[in-house]
Amino acid sequence: MNPEVFVLFIPITAIIMIGLVKIARLWSPGHQGQGGPGMKQLEARLETVEQEIAGLQHELSETHERLDFAERLLAQGRETKRLGEP
């Protein structure tokens, strides 16, 4: 091969390898680079959102229970009216 071809491959290969090293560092579990504190804040916000969603799910289940209770009361009232109307 021509030596000029090797001269072109060296910087291209270096750029690709530097990019791969950066990607590997970002994907590594113990990465504490520039995104470290931001990642902690993001995790804290995510935990807060998860807690709020759990609270909303609890409130929704209580609301469903109350609705079921109200429907049963209304149904009982209708049944008594039907039974009393011969």
N, C-alpha and C positions, 0 to 999 in steps of 0.2 A: 504494500500500500504506500501511498504517497505520504511523506511526512507532514505536509500541510493539512491532511485530513485528521491526523492525530492532534494537531494544534487546535482544530475546531472542536474535537471531541472532549478535550480536557476541560474547558470552561463549561460546556454543556453538562458534562458528567458532574462537575463540582456543584453546579446550580441544582441539579436534580437531587444529589446526595444531601445538600444543605436543607432542601425542602423536606426530604424524607426524615431527616433528623429532627426538624422542628415539629413535624406531624407526630413522630413517635414520642416526643417529649410532652406534647399536648394530650395524647391518649394515655400516657402512663398514669397509674393510679396515684402515685406519690408526687405528682407535679405541683410545685409550690411557686410557680413563676409569678408574672405580673397579675394573673387572674386570681391569685390566692385569696386576698381579702374580699374581692368582689364575689367570689364563689361562696364564701361563708355567708355573706349578706344575702345572696340568692337562696342559699339553703335555708336560712332563717325565715325569709319571706315565704318560701315554699311550705315550710312547717306551719307557719301562721295560717296560710291559706288552707292547708289540710285540716287544721283544727277548726277553722271557721266552717268548712264544709261539713265536718263531723257534727258540729253544733246545729247547722241547718238541717241535716238529715234527721237528727234527734227531734227537732221541733216539728219537722214534717211528719214524722211517725206519730207524734203526739196529736197533731192536727187530724191525721187520719183516724186515730182512735176516737177522738171527740166527734168527728163526722159520723163514724159508724154508730156511736152511742146515740147521737141525735136521730139518725135514720131509724134505729130500733125503737126509740121512743115514739116517733111519728107513726111507724108501722103498728105499734101496739095500740095507739089511739084510733087508728083506722079500723083495726080488727075489732075493738070493743064497740065501735059505732055499727059495724056490720052485724055483729052478733046481737046487738040490742034492737035491730030494726026488723022484726019479723012481719 
